[in-house]
Amino acid sequence: MTGQLAFVESPVQLLNVLEWAHARTPAAGGREAPGTSPGTSPGTSPGTSPGTSPGTSPGTSPGTSPGTSPGINVGTRAGAGLALDDLTLVVLSPTDPMSRGQLRRMAQLARDEGVTVRWQEARDGRGSLARTLRDLAPLLRVAERVIVGDPFSRYVQLLLTLFGPRHLTVVDDGTATMEYAAQLARGERLVRWHRRGSRGPRELVLAPVSAAARRRLAPTHRRTVEIFTSLPVEAPPGTTVIPHTFAWTRARFGPPRLTRGADLVGTSLVETGVVDPDRYAEAVAGLARGHGATRYFAHRRESTEKLHRIAVETGLEIVRPDLPLELIARRGPIGRTVVSFPSTVVHTLPLALAGTGVKVAVCAVRPEWLRENVSARAQGFLAGVTGTAAHEVDRLTVHATPAVERFEFG
């Protein structure tokens, strides 16, 4: 019988399920991984690359199956510090290679901790939806608690429509957690912030599922809802917010060795249709020159074409991380300054790197960078991510043209 059932579709979601399980064990918090020294991660040697370069395998070598070990060793006994309580973690595998590669590595970390991991090919062609529902129905029927990382996921919404748990936990999946909490509090339908206003055929067909899922993702007298988050979220009526401090990450990895230069963190705002690609490339070039950056940590959804352009025009080394950035940064090496556009990392990195001396800065997205069809709601959301960043995060604005850059610190 499975008491707790988690559904994850991204590496960050999987990491945060491990963090949630760790947080439920009071005696487990705050331990540093035994036998590690600054600049090394458990199971690695000094100088280990924090990621893979473009063109290398993003997850495992060719032919590696999802259930095989990618060779990651966290250096602690299995199950140490995690409240397992019969936890089963289901990976609803995406299709893009970068996400699949990171998920395979994260799945092995979970197995090393004693978690039962089930890899579900949920998007591998015709019939996969029906097969997935048939395979998971027995687990859902008996689950007392369901943990989800993306309440906006159509897969998750459909599963919760068919089987409503008594207890629901939502863990962070980027800044979407902020929007989920806000929409839940306002009683609105669940729509991703950058898709608000879209009412295409697909949205109309799935509207009944979204409406039913919104009810299943809300607390009632028969269902509790908790949000496990590192973001500045106010608890919607009837819900509980549990602070996410990255205690498991800090206990298992680091502290990192710091490099003299700065690192930039990429974003998929171009790929999601929010930011103009030319403006984005100019902003990255300005930040690189202004901060003496040498590396660009790519988001897993950034296109190869865009990354090639950035490498050619800026000379930055493009790093394709093989794990979520919080783990990569904690393992090191990492720059003494990390500059990011508005994203979750401006909230999570200060927690994961607490006490290391790394400075995190967020660069605001200027209105002229946005594409013409971007809604005012999306603009406000991006500004909110920047404005609510942790107090120790520097706010900066880059006014960029191809010829000159000027920086303002807030």
Phi, psi and omega in degrees: 000131183260111180284324183230130185230123182248138175244123179230147180231003179214159179299322181295319177301317180296316177304316185286337170293319176297319178297320179298315180297320178296319182294338180278000177248098186303325184280356188265346189290145167084003180282138171273148180298131182291144173079014180256154177232162181307132177092356178236148176254155179304127178087002178233166179252160179304141178090000178298134180296139180281001181189198178239149180275161179304136179100343177270164181297127184282353183219292180224170179291158183306133178093353179288132180275159184300335184270359183272158183278130176275009173086024179267134179232118181274355171081013178228162182293150181300136176083357183295122173084006180245135174274091187284306177047048178063044179278128172244129183250118181257122176267110173276090194297130172283182183259335186285140187299322182297315179295319180296320180296314178296322180296323178297318179292318178294324178298323178291322175301318179296318178297322177298333178274358179094010180276139173281120183246131178240120181267118183246116176283088188271352186223038186258030174122188184300134179090354184291326180296309180298319180295319180296315179298319178296319182291324187267345182305314180299323179291319182293324183297329186254359184284127175281323180230135175244130178250127180233150179257343183220095179292348178271353181294130178297324178296310180298318180299319179293317179298317181288333176294322182281325184221110180265121182282161175285328181229133181233134174239131175249119177259163185300137167224069183074194183290355176301334179299321179297318181289321177301312181297318181293317180292323178297317180295325182273354181073025183270164173290152185276112180222132178300146188300324183276358177248004182301134181097346180281125179226051180285180182303319181296317181295323180293319179296321184271001182304317178298323178295316180297319180295316179293320180294324179300323177291322180287339179265009179246151180287147174221181178291346178250359182218131175263148178229127175236147178242119180260108192213150172260003185262159180284087185242130172273136183293121173298157181308128177088355181255166177240132175256126180250125181295136177252112187249005183061038179295321180294316179300314181291331179285331187261337188227150172083194004289156187276158168280137182260138175268167183283332185273192178249157175240143175256145178250123181282169181219158179261023181297332175289315183294330179274003174082018183267315186248141177293133184297323179293317178297321180296315180299320178296318181295318178297317179298318179296317179295320181297316180289320183290333184246001180065036182286149179239339183233151178234111179275111187282142169290147186295341180261005178288141184284152178297322181297315180295318181294323177296318179298316180299317180297317183290316186279337185244340185077005179291145171281122180273124180246123174263098184298143178262004176215166174306148187300328179300321178286319178300313181294321182290327177287322181077176358289155181218150180294155177293337174234134176240121183250131182226153166281171182303115179196179182300329188295339178289346174259324187273321183298319177301329178284312181295329184255018181304131177083002183266345183089003179283134177260132179251135178232145179244133179259120181294145174275119182281149183304325182287349176280340187283149175287159189297327186271008181285133185285160175297329178297318179295319178298316179294324180295315179298319178296323179294322178298318179293314185291334182263007178301158183304153183300329182278001179268127177286137173261132178220154178234132177251124174261104191244139165228166180303341187256332188213148176232143176224134184247141174235131178258138178251000000 
